[in-house]
Amino acid sequence: MFPLHAAGFVGYISLMAEHDHDHDEGSHLTEMDLRVRALETILVEKGYIETAALDRIVELYETKIGPHIGAQVIAKAWTDPGFRQSLLEDASKAVSALAEVGRIGDHLIAVENTPQVHNMVVCTLCSCYPTDVVGLPPTWYKSFAYRSRTVKEPRAVLADFGVALPAETEIRVWDSTAETRYLVVPMRPSGTERWGEAQLAKLITRDCMIGAGLPKKPSEVA
Amino acid sequence: MDGVHDMGGVDGFGKVEPEPNEPVFHHRWEGRVLAMSRAIGVFRAWTIDTSRYAIELLSPSIYLTRSYYEKWFLRNQSLLIERGLIDADEVEAGHALRPGKNMSRGRFALADVEKVTRRGSYGRPAPAPARFKVGDRVRTKNIHPTTHTRLPRYARGHVGTVERLHGAHVFPDSVTTGKGEDPQWLYTVRFDAKELWGADADPKLKVSIEAFEPYLEHV
């Protein structure tokens, strides 16, 4: 693997970016449509990629790879102590063994909230996120505000999500600076003792699996 | 590099604004950019670390003002040119002007999709025993390489505790500078917030980073 020739590369990428710098927002979006379409055309014409394969990737992320996967995993952890244990020991292995999910990528790590500790996940350097089990990251996760503030003032960030934790609760922030990916196992809400996995899964939001939220209240789920 | 991408602890970016019922993509082109990024991966023309480094090399004014997927697009197009897979005159023309290169693996097709929608594996056999163990007190080095690193500025020169070992992984600092994968032990190192942010920090906050062994020294 040869290195990126940084100086030359900076020239290219800056030139590319300056290409459309004086457009207003409306035509800018159209401009992006055109430029992306042109690049796709080039890659298809040169024989690198098949359009149908790109269509399929988009479809997978829009319909198949999303927070419902993580919700199933958490609901199972809440109801099956053996699975919970395996999940906390090796999340990639435990999740990949679930027939309803199938093989996911390596280095997934599950961290559990308790009455004493609340976990939050961030990537201060880019946008590392447990995509295999939660889907693509939302815009807020990639925002400069979330990336900058979470490691310094997570309680204020939680307040932006309408979440207030007791002052004595420890906040444990995981900055994803390598290829490990963190999934938060939230606490099971009280009043759900008789609930089955499918019903519990409805309480589990994307945000609570990143630690930016809490599960829904039982009364919010019909 | 000490770039604007290294945002941990920077003030002034305002509130976090979650968008209710946010769509996966806000514009059709965003989905195409994501799909192209994944598809190009199979050609192994660059690694995930180089793709991050390429975005860090955007000028601060562009990094701070362009949308997430626009930066991805700029990165893809520029790396494709840099690696010789496409040419600048083709981008200008909006069409291919010559055949593709390095086509021995064949075109990226439907059958390849599953490979690229699951994360790759970055674990590698360890070249040597780990220098640190869980519970060790370690200090992160005060380093400022001008090239890619995954040691964020806010966590440099601070004392923390090794909480987890993750085995050896591809070392981003090395692979992005042409020195090969050079696998290194990876640790979760946990810091008290006061160590990072001073006496006024949240007394009940702990922050961890994933630290490669060369970033660490014994206290």
Chai-1 contact restraints between the chains, C-beta under 6 A:
chainA,res_idxA,chainB,res_idxB,connection_type,confidence,min_distance_angstrom,max_distance_angstrom,comment,restraint_id
A,F2,B,G178,contact,1.0,0.0,6.0,A-B,restraint_1
A,P3,B,T177,contact,1.0,0.0,6.0,A-B,restraint_2
A,P3,B,G178,contact,1.0,0.0,6.0,A-B,restraint_3
A,L4,B,T50,contact,1.0,0.0,6.0,A-B,restraint_4
A,L4,B,Y53,contact,1.0,0.0,6.0,A-B,restraint_5
A,F9,B,L57,contact,1.0,0.0,6.0,A-B,restraint_6
A,F9,B,E82,contact,1.0,0.0,6.0,A-B,restraint_7
A,V10,B,L57,contact,1.0,0.0,6.0,A-B,restraint_8
A,Y12,B,S78,contact,1.0,0.0,6.0,A-B,restraint_9
A,Y12,B,I81,contact,1.0,0.0,6.0,A-B,restraint_10
A,I13,B,L58,contact,1.0,0.0,6.0,A-B,restraint_11
A,I13,B,L74,contact,1.0,0.0,6.0,A-B,restraint_12
A,I13,B,S78,contact,1.0,0.0,6.0,A-B,restraint_13
A,S14,B,S59,contact,1.0,0.0,6.0,A-B,restraint_14
A,M16,B,L74,contact,1.0,0.0,6.0,A-B,restraint_15
A,M16,B,Q77,contact,1.0,0.0,6.0,A-B,restraint_16
A,M16,B,S78,contact,1.0,0.0,6.0,A-B,restraint_17
A,A17,B,I62,contact,1.0,0.0,6.0,A-B,restraint_18
A,A17,B,L74,contact,1.0,0.0,6.0,A-B,restraint_19
A,M32,B,W29,contact,1.0,0.0,6.0,A-B,restraint_20
A,D33,B,W29,contact,1.0,0.0,6.0,A-B,restraint_21
A,V36,B,W29,contact,1.0,0.0,6.0,A-B,restraint_22
A,V36,B,R32,contact,1.0,0.0,6.0,A-B,restraint_23
A,V36,B,V33,contact,1.0,0.0,6.0,A-B,restraint_24
A,A38,B,G94,contact,1.0,0.0,6.0,A-B,restraint_25
A,L39,B,Q77,contact,1.0,0.0,6.0,A-B,restraint_26
A,E40,B,R32,contact,1.0,0.0,6.0,A-B,restraint_27
A,I42,B,I86,contact,1.0,0.0,6.0,A-B,restraint_28
A,I42,B,E90,contact,1.0,0.0,6.0,A-B,restraint_29
A,I42,B,A96,contact,1.0,0.0,6.0,A-B,restraint_30
A,E45,B,A96,contact,1.0,0.0,6.0,A-B,restraint_31
A,K46,B,A96,contact,1.0,0.0,6.0,A-B,restraint_32
A,K46,B,G100,contact,1.0,0.0,6.0,A-B,restraint_33
A,G47,B,G100,contact,1.0,0.0,6.0,A-B,restraint_34
A,G47,B,M103,contact,1.0,0.0,6.0,A-B,restraint_35
A,G47,B,R107,contact,1.0,0.0,6.0,A-B,restraint_36
A,Y48,B,G100,contact,1.0,0.0,6.0,A-B,restraint_37
A,I49,B,A39,contact,1.0,0.0,6.0,A-B,restraint_38
A,I49,B,F108,contact,1.0,0.0,6.0,A-B,restraint_39
A,E50,B,R107,contact,1.0,0.0,6.0,A-B,restraint_40
A,E50,B,A109,contact,1.0,0.0,6.0,A-B,restraint_41
A,A52,B,L110,contact,1.0,0.0,6.0,A-B,restraint_42
A,A53,B,F108,contact,1.0,0.0,6.0,A-B,restraint_43
A,A53,B,A109,contact,1.0,0.0,6.0,A-B,restraint_44
A,A53,B,L110,contact,1.0,0.0,6.0,A-B,restraint_45
A,A53,B,V113,contact,1.0,0.0,6.0,A-B,restraint_46
A,L54,B,A35,contact,1.0,0.0,6.0,A-B,restraint_47
A,R56,B,L110,contact,1.0,0.0,6.0,A-B,restraint_48
A,R56,B,V113,contact,1.0,0.0,6.0,A-B,restraint_49
A,I57,B,A35,contact,1.0,0.0,6.0,A-B,restraint_50
A,I57,B,R38,contact,1.0,0.0,6.0,A-B,restraint_51
A,I57,B,V113,contact,1.0,0.0,6.0,A-B,restraint_52
A,V58,B,G31,contact,1.0,0.0,6.0,A-B,restraint_53
A,V58,B,A35,contact,1.0,0.0,6.0,A-B,restraint_54
A,L60,B,T117,contact,1.0,0.0,6.0,A-B,restraint_55
A,Y61,B,V24,contact,1.0,0.0,6.0,A-B,restraint_56
A,E62,B,V24,contact,1.0,0.0,6.0,A-B,restraint_57
A,G105,B,R118,contact,1.0,0.0,6.0,A-B,restraint_58
A,G105,B,R119,contact,1.0,0.0,6.0,A-B,restraint_59
A,D106,B,S121,contact,1.0,0.0,6.0,A-B,restraint_60
A,T124,B,M7,contact,1.0,0.0,6.0,A-B,restraint_61
A,T124,B,G8,contact,1.0,0.0,6.0,A-B,restraint_62
A,T124,B,P152,contact,1.0,0.0,6.0,A-B,restraint_63
A,L125,B,D6,contact,1.0,0.0,6.0,A-B,restraint_64
A,L125,B,P152,contact,1.0,0.0,6.0,A-B,restraint_65
A,C126,B,R52,contact,1.0,0.0,6.0,A-B,restraint_66
A,D132,B,R119,contact,1.0,0.0,6.0,A-B,restraint_67
A,L136,B,V24,contact,1.0,0.0,6.0,A-B,restraint_68
A,P138,B,E22,contact,1.0,0.0,6.0,A-B,restraint_69
A,W140,B,V16,contact,1.0,0.0,6.0,A-B,restraint_70
A,W140,B,P18,contact,1.0,0.0,6.0,A-B,restraint_71
A,K142,B,Y68,contact,1.0,0.0,6.0,A-B,restraint_72
A,F144,B,M7,contact,1.0,0.0,6.0,A-B,restraint_73
A,F144,B,F13,contact,1.0,0.0,6.0,A-B,restraint_74
A,A145,B,F13,contact,1.0,0.0,6.0,A-B,restraint_75
A,A145,B,G14,contact,1.0,0.0,6.0,A-B,restraint_76
A,A145,B,V16,contact,1.0,0.0,6.0,A-B,restraint_77
A,Y146,B,V16,contact,1.0,0.0,6.0,A-B,restraint_78
A,R147,B,M7,contact,1.0,0.0,6.0,A-B,restraint_79
A,S148,B,M7,contact,1.0,0.0,6.0,A-B,restraint_80
A,S148,B,V10,contact,1.0,0.0,6.0,A-B,restraint_81
A,S148,B,F13,contact,1.0,0.0,6.0,A-B,restraint_82
A,V151,B,G8,contact,1.0,0.0,6.0,A-B,restraint_83
A,V151,B,V207,contact,1.0,0.0,6.0,A-B,restraint_84
A,K152,B,G9,contact,1.0,0.0,6.0,A-B,restraint_85
A,K152,B,W197,contact,1.0,0.0,6.0,A-B,restraint_86
A,V157,B,V16,contact,1.0,0.0,6.0,A-B,restraint_87
A,D160,B,K15,contact,1.0,0.0,6.0,A-B,restraint_88
A,D160,B,V16,contact,1.0,0.0,6.0,A-B,restraint_89
A,E170,B,K204,contact,1.0,0.0,6.0,A-B,restraint_90
A,I171,B,L205,contact,1.0,0.0,6.0,A-B,restraint_91
A,R172,B,K206,contact,1.0,0.0,6.0,A-B,restraint_92
A,V173,B,V207,contact,1.0,0.0,6.0,A-B,restraint_93
A,W174,B,S208,contact,1.0,0.0,6.0,A-B,restraint_94
A,D175,B,I209,contact,1.0,0.0,6.0,A-B,restraint_95
A,T177,B,R150,contact,1.0,0.0,6.0,A-B,restraint_96
A,T177,B,I209,contact,1.0,0.0,6.0,A-B,restraint_97
A,T177,B,E210,contact,1.0,0.0,6.0,A-B,restraint_98
A,A178,B,L186,contact,1.0,0.0,6.0,A-B,restraint_99
A,A178,B,E210,contact,1.0,0.0,6.0,A-B,restraint_100
A,E179,B,Y122,contact,1.0,0.0,6.0,A-B,restraint_101
A,T180,B,H166,contact,1.0,0.0,6.0,A-B,restraint_102
A,T180,B,E210,contact,1.0,0.0,6.0,A-B,restraint_103
